[in-house]
Each structure stands twice: as structure tokens, then as C-alpha cells.
Amino acid sequence: MRSSWSTWITEQPVAAAGIAVALGGAATIAGAWFFEYVVGLAPCPLCLEQRWPYYVAVPLAALLAVAAWRGAPRGLLVGGLAIIAVAMLWGAGLGAYHAGVEWNWWAGPQDCSGAGFSGGSAATLLQQMRAARVVRCDEAAWRFLGLSLAGYNVLISLALAATALAGIVAALRRYGSSSVSQ
């Protein structure tokens, strides 16, 4: 049994980073589902797209934690953390883009930013109305302390990317950069 969490984290930096990313990412997705299914805030297409980095990072982080405990090659573990860091930076970028759309700093995708109808015949207009998406990307459904859910996703994604990067740095320090390829 290890004497403390700090000792365990020092001894198993990849496992610790994997567990932290897996738990933090799973909690974030659970929060998104809470807002969707309990609070009743339907996600827009950009909201759904922001979930994809979590769908990549959470299972990969859990696998990396198990692989670290099982003694997987350090290069594989560090490479996995690098993939997680890139995925979460991608998620932060998506969140920043979405937050910018909500603040009207730039235009969002045509399918969810109120592009309007193109006109034409009454039948065409009726068809466009039936196909129109109700949930808009350019209107924040909820804000707390001035940030929308997209804004909070930026912060969470950056924190998870930083956790993965910290795991890489700790692993390289612990095992040395020459042993990463083992």
C-alpha cells in the first residue's frame, strides 16, 4: 500500500493522469447529459460536436491507466497521453468557436445559427420550415458567471489537456526521455 497520494502520483504519473482525465471527462459528459435530460436544455449541433473529444479521451485515458499499471511500454503510454492532450485541445477550440458564435463575434454554421429561409415557392418554404432545426447555436441556453456551457467546456478541456501534458512531463522525468521507447 502506498503511503500517500503524492507518492503514488510520483510513482505512477501516467496512471494518475489517465484516472484524472477519465474521471474529469466522464463527469463533464455526465454534466452535459444532466443539462440535456434533467434540466431540459436541448443541445445544438455544436454542443454535440464538442462531446466527441470526450468520447475519444475518456476511454483512452481509462485504458492508459490500466496499461500503466500492467507495465505497458512507456512510449505507448506517453503517446496515448499526447493523443488525449490533442483531443482535449481540439475540444477547447470547438468550445471557443461555439462561445464566439454565442457572443456574436463570428458567424456560426448555417444549419444552427438562424440563417433564415431562402424563399422560393410556398411549398419550398414549408419544406424548409419542416427541416429547420429548433436549437440555435448562436443563443446560449444557460449562463453562470457570464460563461455559457461552451465557455465552461473550454476551461474543462484545457484543464484535461494540461493534466495529460503534466502526465507526459512527469513520465519523462520519472523514466527519462531515453526510456520512453521501451
C-alpha atoms as an extended CHARMM CRD file, in Angstrom:
* protein
*
       182  EXT
         1         1  MET       CA              0.0000000000        0.0000000000        0.0000000000  PROA      1               0.0000000000
         2         2  ARG       CA              1.3510000000        3.4160000000       -0.8880000000  PROA      2               0.0000000000
         3         3  SER       CA              1.9160000000        5.9020000000        1.8960000000  PROA      3               0.0000000000
         4         4  SER       CA              0.2280000000        8.8690000000        0.2130000000  PROA      4               0.0000000000
         5         5  TRP       CA             -1.4110000000       10.0940000000       -2.9570000000  PROA      5               0.0000000000
         6         6  SER       CA              1.5770000000       12.2710000000       -3.7970000000  PROA      6               0.0000000000
         7         7  THR       CA              3.8790000000        9.2400000000       -3.6210000000  PROA      7               0.0000000000
         8         8  TRP       CA              1.5290000000        7.2120000000       -5.8150000000  PROA      8               0.0000000000
         9         9  ILE       CA              1.2370000000       10.0240000000       -8.3630000000  PROA      9               0.0000000000
        10        10  THR       CA              5.0290000000       10.3220000000       -8.4690000000  PROA      10              0.0000000000
        11        11  GLU       CA              5.4100000000        6.5610000000       -8.9310000000  PROA      11              0.0000000000
        12        12  GLN       CA              2.6130000000        6.1970000000      -11.4990000000  PROA      12              0.0000000000
        13        13  PRO       CA              2.2510000000        9.5460000000      -13.3400000000  PROA      13              0.0000000000
        14        14  VAL       CA              0.6180000000        8.0700000000      -16.4440000000  PROA      14              0.0000000000
        15        15  ALA       CA             -1.9070000000        6.0920000000      -14.4070000000  PROA      15              0.0000000000
        16        16  ALA       CA             -2.6610000000        9.1570000000      -12.2850000000  PROA      16              0.0000000000
        17        17  ALA       CA             -3.1290000000       11.3680000000      -15.3550000000  PROA      17              0.0000000000
        18        18  GLY       CA             -5.2640000000        8.7030000000      -17.0100000000  PROA      18              0.0000000000
        19        19  ILE       CA             -7.5230000000        8.3670000000      -13.9980000000  PROA      19              0.0000000000
        20        20  ALA       CA             -7.8310000000       12.1550000000      -13.6300000000  PROA      20              0.0000000000
        21        21  VAL       CA             -8.7200000000       12.6430000000      -17.3070000000  PROA      21              0.0000000000
        22        22  ALA       CA            -11.1190000000        9.6890000000      -17.3240000000  PROA      22              0.0000000000
        23        23  LEU       CA            -12.9500000000       10.8740000000      -14.1970000000  PROA      23              0.0000000000
        24        24  GLY       CA            -12.9420000000       14.5530000000      -15.1760000000  PROA      24              0.0000000000
        25        25  GLY       CA            -14.0910000000       13.7920000000      -18.7090000000  PROA      25              0.0000000000
        26        26  ALA       CA            -16.7780000000       11.3580000000      -17.5570000000  PROA      26              0.0000000000
        27        27  ALA       CA            -18.0580000000       13.9320000000      -15.0480000000  PROA      27              0.0000000000
        28        28  THR       CA            -18.2070000000       16.5320000000      -17.8210000000  PROA      28              0.0000000000
        29        29  ILE       CA            -20.2170000000       14.2630000000      -20.1170000000  PROA      29              0.0000000000
        30        30  ALA       CA            -22.4810000000       13.3640000000      -17.1930000000  PROA      30              0.0000000000
        31        31  GLY       CA            -22.9810000000       17.0910000000      -16.6260000000  PROA      31              0.0000000000
        32        32  ALA       CA            -23.8670000000       17.5940000000      -20.2850000000  PROA      32              0.0000000000
        33        33  TRP       CA            -26.3940000000       14.7720000000      -20.0770000000  PROA      33              0.0000000000
        34        34  PHE       CA            -27.7840000000       16.2790000000      -16.8520000000  PROA      34              0.0000000000
        35        35  PHE       CA            -28.4000000000       19.6140000000      -18.5930000000  PROA      35              0.0000000000
        36        36  GLU       CA            -29.9070000000       17.7990000000      -21.5620000000  PROA      36              0.0000000000
        37        37  TYR       CA            -32.1100000000       15.1960000000      -19.8910000000  PROA      37              0.0000000000
        38        38  VAL       CA            -32.8520000000       16.6300000000      -16.4380000000  PROA      38              0.0000000000
        39        39  VAL       CA            -32.7980000000       20.3920000000      -16.9630000000  PROA      39              0.0000000000
        40        40  GLY       CA            -34.2200000000       20.0580000000      -20.4850000000  PROA      40              0.0000000000
        41        41  LEU       CA            -31.6550000000       22.1170000000      -22.4270000000  PROA      41              0.0000000000
        42        42  ALA       CA            -31.5670000000       20.5230000000      -25.8660000000  PROA      42              0.0000000000
        43        43  PRO       CA            -28.0560000000       20.5760000000      -27.3370000000  PROA      43              0.0000000000
        44        44  CYS       CA            -27.3680000000       22.3280000000      -30.6040000000  PROA      44              0.0000000000
        45        45  PRO       CA            -25.1990000000       20.6910000000      -33.2860000000  PROA      45              0.0000000000
        46        46  LEU       CA            -22.0730000000       22.4740000000      -31.9590000000  PROA      46              0.0000000000
        47        47  CYS       CA            -22.8230000000       21.2360000000      -28.4310000000  PROA      47              0.0000000000
        48        48  LEU       CA            -22.9920000000       17.6710000000      -29.7150000000  PROA      48              0.0000000000
        49        49  GLU       CA            -19.7640000000       18.1160000000      -31.6860000000  PROA      49              0.0000000000
        50        50  GLN       CA            -17.9790000000       19.3030000000      -28.5220000000  PROA      50              0.0000000000
        51        51  ARG       CA            -18.6770000000       15.9280000000      -26.9090000000  PROA      51              0.0000000000
        52        52  TRP       CA            -16.5780000000       13.9780000000      -29.4260000000  PROA      52              0.0000000000
        53        53  PRO       CA            -13.1850000000       14.7750000000      -27.8490000000  PROA      53              0.0000000000
        54        54  TYR       CA            -14.5260000000       13.3630000000      -24.5740000000  PROA      54              0.0000000000
        55        55  TYR       CA            -15.7430000000       10.2270000000      -26.3450000000  PROA      55              0.0000000000
        56        56  VAL       CA            -12.1450000000        9.7340000000      -27.5190000000  PROA      56              0.0000000000
        57        57  ALA       CA            -10.2880000000       10.8540000000      -24.3960000000  PROA      57              0.0000000000
        58        58  VAL       CA            -12.2890000000        9.1820000000      -21.6040000000  PROA      58              0.0000000000
        59        59  PRO       CA            -11.9880000000        5.5520000000      -22.7370000000  PROA      59              0.0000000000
        60        60  LEU       CA             -8.4050000000        6.0950000000      -23.9090000000  PROA      60              0.0000000000
        61        61  ALA       CA             -7.4760000000        7.5990000000      -20.5360000000  PROA      61              0.0000000000
        62        62  ALA       CA             -9.0250000000        4.6570000000      -18.6930000000  PROA      62              0.0000000000
        63        63  LEU       CA             -7.1440000000        2.2160000000      -20.9390000000  PROA      63              0.0000000000
        64        64  LEU       CA             -3.8890000000        4.1000000000      -20.3450000000  PROA      64              0.0000000000
        65        65  ALA       CA             -4.3510000000        3.9550000000      -16.5810000000  PROA      65              0.0000000000
        66        66  VAL       CA             -4.8130000000        0.1860000000      -16.7430000000  PROA      66              0.0000000000
        67        67  ALA       CA             -1.9450000000       -0.1750000000      -19.2160000000  PROA      67              0.0000000000
        68        68  ALA       CA              0.3570000000        1.8150000000      -16.9150000000  PROA      68              0.0000000000
        69        69  TRP       CA             -0.4580000000       -0.4920000000      -14.0130000000  PROA      69              0.0000000000
        70        70  ARG       CA              0.1960000000       -3.5020000000      -16.2530000000  PROA      70              0.0000000000
        71        71  GLY       CA              3.6340000000       -2.1950000000      -17.2360000000  PROA      71              0.0000000000
        72        72  ALA       CA              2.9720000000       -1.1810000000      -20.8480000000  PROA      72              0.0000000000
        73        73  PRO       CA              5.8640000000        0.3840000000      -22.7680000000  PROA      73              0.0000000000
        74        74  ARG       CA              6.4310000000        3.9980000000      -21.7500000000  PROA      74              0.0000000000
        75        75  GLY       CA              6.4040000000        5.1890000000      -25.3570000000  PROA      75              0.0000000000
        76        76  LEU       CA              2.9050000000        3.7920000000      -25.8080000000  PROA      76              0.0000000000
        77        77  LEU       CA              1.7270000000        5.4560000000      -22.6020000000  PROA      77              0.0000000000
        78        78  VAL       CA              3.2580000000        8.8270000000      -23.4240000000  PROA      78              0.0000000000
        79        79  GLY       CA              1.8700000000        8.6020000000      -26.9750000000  PROA      79              0.0000000000
        80        80  GLY       CA             -1.5990000000        7.8800000000      -25.5930000000  PROA      80              0.0000000000
        81        81  LEU       CA             -1.3990000000       10.9030000000      -23.3010000000  PROA      81              0.0000000000
        82        82  ALA       CA             -0.3180000000       13.0050000000      -26.2870000000  PROA      82              0.0000000000
        83        83  ILE       CA             -3.4070000000       11.8620000000      -28.2070000000  PROA      83              0.0000000000
        84        84  ILE       CA             -5.5760000000       12.7990000000      -25.2300000000  PROA      84              0.0000000000
        85        85  ALA       CA             -3.9340000000       16.2310000000      -24.9790000000  PROA      85              0.0000000000
        86        86  VAL       CA             -4.5320000000       16.8840000000      -28.6880000000  PROA      86              0.0000000000
        87        87  ALA       CA             -8.1530000000       15.6940000000      -28.4470000000  PROA      87              0.0000000000
        88        88  MET       CA             -8.8420000000       17.9650000000      -25.4860000000  PROA      88              0.0000000000
        89        89  LEU       CA             -7.1660000000       20.9340000000      -27.1880000000  PROA      89              0.0000000000
        90        90  TRP       CA             -9.4180000000       20.2150000000      -30.1670000000  PROA      90              0.0000000000
        91        91  GLY       CA            -12.3520000000       20.2620000000      -27.7210000000  PROA      91              0.0000000000
        92        92  ALA       CA            -11.1970000000       23.5890000000      -26.2770000000  PROA      92              0.0000000000
        93        93  GLY       CA            -11.0360000000       25.0040000000      -29.7960000000  PROA      93              0.0000000000
        94        94  LEU       CA            -14.5590000000       23.7970000000      -30.5650000000  PROA      94              0.0000000000
        95        95  GLY       CA            -15.8010000000       25.3060000000      -27.3090000000  PROA      95              0.0000000000
        96        96  ALA       CA            -14.0980000000       28.6320000000      -28.0170000000  PROA      96              0.0000000000
        97        97  TYR       CA            -15.5910000000       28.6890000000      -31.5030000000  PROA      97              0.0000000000
        98        98  HSD       CA            -19.0500000000       27.9580000000      -30.1010000000  PROA      98              0.0000000000
        99        99  ALA       CA            -18.7140000000       30.5780000000      -27.3650000000  PROA      99              0.0000000000
       100       100  GLY       CA            -17.6740000000       33.1110000000      -30.0060000000  PROA      100             0.0000000000
       101       101  VAL       CA            -20.7630000000       32.2490000000      -32.0410000000  PROA      101             0.0000000000
       102       102  GLU       CA            -22.9150000000       32.7520000000      -28.9370000000  PROA      102             0.0000000000
       103       103  TRP       CA            -21.3450000000       36.1640000000      -28.2970000000  PROA      103             0.0000000000
       104       104  ASN       CA            -21.8410000000       37.0670000000      -32.0000000000  PROA      104             0.0000000000
       105       105  TRP       CA            -18.0920000000       37.5280000000      -32.5070000000  PROA      105             0.0000000000
       106       106  TRP       CA            -18.3270000000       35.4690000000      -35.7140000000  PROA      106             0.0000000000
       107       107  ALA       CA            -20.9470000000       33.5860000000      -37.6770000000  PROA      107             0.0000000000
       108       108  GLY       CA            -21.7800000000       30.0160000000      -36.8190000000  PROA      108             0.0000000000
       109       109  PRO       CA            -22.7600000000       27.1460000000      -39.0730000000  PROA      109             0.0000000000
       110       110  GLN       CA            -25.7260000000       27.8470000000      -41.3240000000  PROA      110             0.0000000000
       111       111  ASP       CA            -27.7090000000       24.8660000000      -40.0420000000  PROA      111             0.0000000000
       112       112  CYS       CA            -27.9810000000       26.1890000000      -36.4840000000  PROA      112             0.0000000000
       113       113  SER       CA            -27.3130000000       29.9220000000      -36.4740000000  PROA      113             0.0000000000
       114       114  GLY       CA            -30.5770000000       31.3060000000      -37.7320000000  PROA      114             0.0000000000
       115       115  ALA       CA            -29.6590000000       31.6070000000      -41.3970000000  PROA      115             0.0000000000
       116       116  GLY       CA            -33.3070000000       32.0300000000      -42.2580000000  PROA      116             0.0000000000
       117       117  PHE       CA            -35.2050000000       30.7110000000      -45.2180000000  PROA      117             0.0000000000
       118       118  SER       CA            -34.0810000000       31.0800000000      -48.7900000000  PROA      118             0.0000000000
       119       119  GLY       CA            -37.5010000000       31.9010000000      -50.1040000000  PROA      119             0.0000000000
       120       120  GLY       CA            -38.9800000000       30.4210000000      -53.2320000000  PROA      120             0.0000000000
       121       121  SER       CA            -42.4000000000       28.8940000000      -53.5480000000  PROA      121             0.0000000000
       122       122  ALA       CA            -44.7750000000       28.2650000000      -50.6740000000  PROA      122             0.0000000000
       123       123  ALA       CA            -44.0580000000       24.5360000000      -50.9430000000  PROA      123             0.0000000000
       124       124  THR       CA            -40.3060000000       25.1740000000      -50.7030000000  PROA      124             0.0000000000
       125       125  LEU       CA            -40.8320000000       27.4550000000      -47.7160000000  PROA      125             0.0000000000
       126       126  LEU       CA            -42.9770000000       24.8190000000      -45.9970000000  PROA      126             0.0000000000
       127       127  GLN       CA            -40.3430000000       22.1490000000      -46.6910000000  PROA      127             0.0000000000
       128       128  GLN       CA            -37.5920000000       24.3970000000      -45.2660000000  PROA      128             0.0000000000
       129       129  MET       CA            -39.6800000000       25.0770000000      -42.1470000000  PROA      129             0.0000000000
       130       130  ARG       CA            -40.1690000000       21.3490000000      -41.5640000000  PROA      130             0.0000000000
       131       131  ALA       CA            -36.4410000000       20.6980000000      -41.9540000000  PROA      131             0.0000000000
       132       132  ALA       CA            -35.3860000000       23.6500000000      -39.7670000000  PROA      132             0.0000000000
       133       133  ARG       CA            -33.5670000000       22.8840000000      -36.5270000000  PROA      133             0.0000000000
       134       134  VAL       CA            -35.1130000000       24.4340000000      -33.4590000000  PROA      134             0.0000000000
       135       135  VAL       CA            -31.9790000000       24.5590000000      -31.2820000000  PROA      135             0.0000000000
       136       136  ARG       CA            -29.8030000000       27.5090000000      -32.2500000000  PROA      136             0.0000000000
       137       137  CYS       CA            -26.0260000000       27.6020000000      -31.8590000000  PROA      137             0.0000000000
       138       138  ASP       CA            -25.8670000000       31.3730000000      -31.5880000000  PROA      138             0.0000000000
       139       139  GLU       CA            -28.0070000000       31.6700000000      -28.4510000000  PROA      139             0.0000000000
       140       140  ALA       CA            -26.6170000000       30.4730000000      -25.1270000000  PROA      140             0.0000000000
       141       141  ALA       CA            -29.3300000000       28.4870000000      -23.3800000000  PROA      141             0.0000000000
       142       142  TRP       CA            -27.7030000000       28.9270000000      -19.9590000000  PROA      142             0.0000000000
       143       143  ARG       CA            -25.0320000000       31.1330000000      -18.4120000000  PROA      143             0.0000000000
       144       144  PHE       CA            -23.3940000000       31.1970000000      -14.9990000000  PROA      144             0.0000000000
       145       145  LEU       CA            -20.9220000000       33.9180000000      -14.0300000000  PROA      145             0.0000000000
       146       146  GLY       CA            -21.0510000000       35.1510000000      -17.6190000000  PROA      146             0.0000000000
       147       147  LEU       CA            -19.9840000000       31.8520000000      -19.1790000000  PROA      147             0.0000000000
       148       148  SER       CA            -22.1610000000       29.5350000000      -21.2100000000  PROA      148             0.0000000000
       149       149  LEU       CA            -21.7680000000       25.7760000000      -21.2430000000  PROA      149             0.0000000000
       150       150  ALA       CA            -19.4860000000       26.2050000000      -24.2720000000  PROA      150             0.0000000000
       151       151  GLY       CA            -17.3060000000       28.5620000000      -22.2390000000  PROA      151             0.0000000000
       152       152  TYR       CA            -17.0940000000       26.0880000000      -19.3810000000  PROA      152             0.0000000000
       153       153  ASN       CA            -16.2090000000       23.3890000000      -21.8840000000  PROA      153             0.0000000000
       154       154  VAL       CA            -13.2020000000       25.4880000000      -22.9470000000  PROA      154             0.0000000000
       155       155  LEU       CA            -11.9710000000       25.6560000000      -19.3550000000  PROA      155             0.0000000000
       156       156  ILE       CA            -12.5660000000       21.9640000000      -18.6600000000  PROA      156             0.0000000000
       157       157  SER       CA            -10.9840000000       20.8640000000      -21.9400000000  PROA      157             0.0000000000
       158       158  LEU       CA             -7.9060000000       22.9960000000      -21.2580000000  PROA      158             0.0000000000
       159       159  ALA       CA             -7.6320000000       21.5500000000      -17.7390000000  PROA      159             0.0000000000
       160       160  LEU       CA             -7.8380000000       17.9830000000      -19.0570000000  PROA      160             0.0000000000
       161       161  ALA       CA             -5.2800000000       18.7440000000      -21.7870000000  PROA      161             0.0000000000
       162       162  ALA       CA             -2.9910000000       20.2300000000      -19.1320000000  PROA      162             0.0000000000
       163       163  THR       CA             -3.4530000000       17.1050000000      -16.9990000000  PROA      163             0.0000000000
       164       164  ALA       CA             -2.4390000000       14.8820000000      -19.9090000000  PROA      164             0.0000000000
       165       165  LEU       CA              0.5690000000       17.1040000000      -20.6510000000  PROA      165             0.0000000000
       166       166  ALA       CA              1.5690000000       17.0770000000      -16.9760000000  PROA      166             0.0000000000
       167       167  GLY       CA              1.3980000000       13.2730000000      -17.0900000000  PROA      167             0.0000000000
       168       168  ILE       CA              3.7370000000       13.2880000000      -20.0860000000  PROA      168             0.0000000000
       169       169  VAL       CA              6.2110000000       15.6040000000      -18.3690000000  PROA      169             0.0000000000
       170       170  ALA       CA              6.0970000000       13.5830000000      -15.1420000000  PROA      170             0.0000000000
       171       171  ALA       CA              6.5470000000       10.3230000000      -17.0370000000  PROA      171             0.0000000000
       172       172  LEU       CA              9.5160000000       11.6880000000      -18.9540000000  PROA      172             0.0000000000
       173       173  ARG       CA             11.1000000000       12.9520000000      -15.7350000000  PROA      173             0.0000000000
       174       174  ARG       CA             10.4190000000        9.7340000000      -13.8700000000  PROA      174             0.0000000000
       175       175  TYR       CA             11.5280000000        7.3070000000      -16.5570000000  PROA      175             0.0000000000
       176       176  GLY       CA             13.8670000000        9.5280000000      -18.5180000000  PROA      176             0.0000000000
       177       177  SER       CA             13.4040000000       10.5170000000      -22.1200000000  PROA      177             0.0000000000
       178       178  SER       CA             15.7010000000        7.7160000000      -23.3040000000  PROA      178             0.0000000000
       179       179  SER       CA             13.4580000000        5.0180000000      -21.8340000000  PROA      179             0.0000000000
       180       180  VAL       CA             10.2780000000        6.2920000000      -23.4830000000  PROA      180             0.0000000000
       181       181  SER       CA             10.8010000000        3.9250000000      -26.4060000000  PROA      181             0.0000000000
       182       182  GLN       CA             10.9850000000        0.8560000000      -24.1450000000  PROA      182             0.0000000000
